[in-house]
Amino acid sequence: MIATDILFQPISIRNVEIKNRYVMAPMGNVGHADAQGAFSQSAVDYFAARARGGVGLIITGLCDVAPHIEGITPCHMPLPTLNPNAFLYSAIELTERVHAWGSKIFLQLTAGFGYSGKSTVATKPVAPSPIANRWQPEIEHRALTRSEIYQFIEGFVQSAKIAQKSGFDGVEIHAVHEGYLLDQFTLAFYNNRQDEFGGSLEARLKFPVEIVKAIKAACGDDFPVALRFSLKSFIKDHRQGAVPGEVFEEKGRDVAEGLAAAKILVAAGYDALDVDAGTYDSWYWNHPPMYFGKKGIYLEFSRQVKQAVDVPVIVAGRMDDDQLARQALLNGDCDLVGLGRPLLADPDLPNKVRLNQTAAIRPCLSCHEGCMGRFARGGRLSCAVNPACGREAAFALSPALNKKQVVVVGGGVAGMEAARVAAIRGHRVSLYEKSGALGGVVIPGGMPPFKSDDRDLLKWYQHALGETDVQITLNHEITREDICAIQPDAVIIATGSTPVIPPIKGHGSIPTYCASEVLMQTELAGPRVAIVGAGLVGAELGLWLKRLGRTVILIEASDKILGGGMPVMNADMLTDLLHYEYVEIHRETRVTEITPRGIRIVGPEGERDVNVDTVVYAVGYRSENRLWNEIKADAVESYLLGDAKRVNNIMYAIWDAFEIARNL
């Protein structure tokens, strides 16, 4: 099968042959650089792990070519021109290790952020034209001078030469994509310049055109130069994107202009286009959350680009379904398949597809918690479902020297991860779950159609546990007496959480349920539903019920929905979809009473009655830790994990479990 499988047929970009069609899509090297601008050892290990996993081509995350212009802070990303010798030392080791596995690697080079840069990263705010910052409107960006533009171009040339000397097989220019500085030059929405870099489409493309011409002159025509390229912007206005299917006036690049730009850029010398859609003003298009509800989000765009140009086209956008990827190649929608976050979740994905082991592929949840969300909190690149991502050497599992009998109580993701890792290390593990299924709160949380990745994660855990010797007992609520009778060497308590029921007057006057009950049985919800609590659970349930034809009213006591802690792209898309689907939202509002006709609420507009026939509570969860409180003083090695310790998200349930089990 492998010999005829198009996913594993070679292809060339310029003169570089790539062994298969899988590309590691570029993702920010945030936190994986040292103070001299070199790749850290963790970065080298991280990329080498993806090469070992079978990917044909790796495209690194962005490396700034002229950090002095924007004032890029040290350690944020690799900087080839800051200290070229230091960069060479790390980059040569990186390319050697990647090449050992038969993979190729391109260095991604960037002109930086412009309007989209946060002040903690880019300390000197610049842009094509004067503009207020995307994230901090109080910060004004000045226009780049012509001299600085040509300094950038020279920085690209010098960085490409350093990349070539380091053993990189090519470079990718970042980017006429996502609303970064170079993309801002190409868009009239941001570029109001009156010199040769503003005005017509050809003038606005002059910056990226001059870059590729200069690199080709310096490195040779056969040295591949790819381009990260967003066909369409999806901008309704500053800081406001358009959701899928929405009719709106495009303020950025529309498809017609995008196709014209693609032809000009390829004619200038670009050897491949790495296609997506969106900008920082419509950020969920560039970093698609689960709310798109489908895979292959950019295929409609790559298909059109493929028909317009005669160079290889790469496309990512939730392409981890191997059947979808294979069909896209056969249909001529693309030439190479990009995988970004899926390779964070499982670096061995290409090899598992090649060996027909797809059940063993750990799925990406599109949650952004461990990658983009962690960036926002000042952390390094990693993955919610793969704690070892970005720290492969430090977090490598090793056999336990002292094999223990381990009892894990609770079969949610924390309990399953603890059991899995402990068993891999050689411990004798028994897992007890009081219900009839493994998964805990992820079971109801994964019921909406757009949460299929959560359901896939539970399937993966069942497969992964089946590959171990973990003894699983369902429908058994283990007690302190049971633990004393077993006499284990270690006990891990991961008993999860229970829904909070608010003390509202009139409870039960009309059908009233917890969110988890309605998620499992949507038919419980009548035609008019009030959801008390507009955090993640309430908002997702509200969106699903609205799509099922219910009238939905979200009641939130605070001044913001979603709790304020979600990654920006997920929060923005879910919020925009709720508005697009006409879900009624009341902020700073409390339900004071449930009546036979509905609910009584008090908010900024005073007190009033709202006619509903169903009330759903989604006000949070409370740790279920009674068993822990009973055993924690006993003379046995014991640990508390997951929601039982502190109600949090999937990432910290998995990460805490991994940390405990890898050191058990």
C-alpha positions, 0 to 999 in steps of 0.5 A: 500500500505504501508504494502506491499511497499518494501521502508517501510519494516523494515531491520536489520543491525546486531541487529539493526532494521531499520523501512524502507529502507531510509537512510540519507547518510552521508554529512560533518557536516561542521560548525555544531560543536563547539570549544570543538568538540561537535555537535552544537545545529544547528546540533541537530536540523538539524538531528532531522528534518530528523528523523521527516521527516521519514528516517529510518537510519541517518548516520552523517557526518564525525567526526575525531577520532584523530584530533591532527595528521592532525591538524584538525581546531576547529569547522570544524567537531565534534571531539569525543575524543577532549573533550569526556564530551562535545561531550556526552552532545550534542550527547545524546540530538541528539540521544534522539531526533532522537530516539523519531521519531523511527529512528536509527542513526550511528556516522560516524568516520574518519581518516581524509583527507590525500592528499585531505585535504585543509590547512585551515582544516588539518594544518599538511599534512600527507598521506600514502606516501610522495605526493603533496597536491590535491588542493595546489601542493606546499604543501608536505605531509609526510608519517604517522608513524606506531605509528600514524597509531596505534594512529588512530586505538585507536582513532577509538576505543575510538570514537566508545565507546563514540558513544555507550555511547551516544546512537548511534545505530552503527558507520560507518567508513569513509572511503575506499571511495572518496580518503580520508586518509583511502582510500589512504592507500588501493590504490597503486596509493597513497600508496608506503609504505614498511611496513605491511601497504603497498604492496599487497591488503591485506596489504593495507587493513590492516588499515581498517581491524584493525579498525573494529576488534578493535572496535568489541573487545571493543564494542561487536560483536553486535554493528554495524560497517558499512563502506563507500566504493567506488567500483571504483576510476575513476582516470586517473591521479592526479587531473584528473577523467574519465567521464562516458563512457570514455575508460581509464587506471584506476590508482586507484581501478578497479571493480575487485580489489574493489570486492576483497576488499569488500570480505576481509573487510566484512570477517574482520567484517564490517556489511554493505557497503555504496557503491559509486564510485570515489575519490577526483581526480575524485570528480564529481563521489562522488558528482554527478552533473546534468551532469550525466543526470540520477538518480541511478548513483551507482546502477551498482556498488551496484549491483555487491557488493550485489552479492559479499557479504552477508551484507546489501548494502546501495546505494545513488547517486541521488536516490530521484525518489521513483519508481527507488528506489523501483525497485532497492530494488526489483531487489536486487541491494541494501538493503537500499536507501541512500539520501544525498542532496535530504534530504537537499532539503526536509527533509520530502521526506520519509514521502511524499513518504509514504503518496503518496504526491510526487508532494510536494517533493522539488527537489534537483538540484544537483547544490552543491551551498548550500552544497559543494559550500558553504563549499568551501566559508567557509560557513555552510552546507545548501541547495540552494532550502531550505534556512532553511536547517542547521538552522531549528530552527532559520529559522522556519516560524511563522504566521505574527502578522500584515497581509499585502496585498502584491504585488509581481511583477515577477514570476521567482524563487525569486518572487515565493519563496517570494509569497509562504513564505509570503502566508504561514505566512498569508499575502494576496499575489498577484503575477503578471508575464508579460509572460504566464508562471512562471519560468523566466530564469529557463525556458530556462536554464532548457531545456537541458535534463540534467537540468530536476531537474530545470524543476522539481523545477518549477513544485514544485513551481507551486504545492506549490503555488497551496496549498496557496491562492496566486492570480496569474495573468499571461500575465500582465506587472504591472506598477507603476500606477497599484501599486498605484491603488492597494494600497498594504501594501508591494511591492516585485519587482522581475522582473528578468534580460534580456540578454546582446547583445554585440556591435559586428560589422556585427551583423545580417550578419548571423543568430544571437540569444540570448542563451535563444532563442536557448535553447527554440528552438534548431532548430534555430542553424545551423550545425556550431555554435559559442557561444560567452561567455563560462560561465555556460549558454554558456557551457551548451548550447554548450554541448547540441548542440554538443550532437545534432550533431552540430559543436560547437565553444565556444569563451571566452574573459577571461582565464577561462571558467565557470566564475571561481565561480562554485562548483569544481565538477560541473565545473570539470565535465562540462569542462571534458565533453566539452573536451570529446565531442570535443567542440572547446574552445578559451580562451582569445579570442574576436569576432571582427566582424560577416561576411556573412561567419562566425566570425572574432576572435582575440586571443593568436594566432592572428586574423583569420576567423572562418566559422560558420552559426549561432552566439549565444550570452551568455555573461550574463544578465543585471538586469531589474529594471526599475519598481523598479526605478520608485517606490522606492521613493514612500511611500510604503514598497518595496523590490528588489529581485533576478536578478532584484537586482543583477544577480546571481544564483538560490540559492541567488534568493531563499535565498534572497526571503525567508529572506525578506518574512519570516520577512515581 
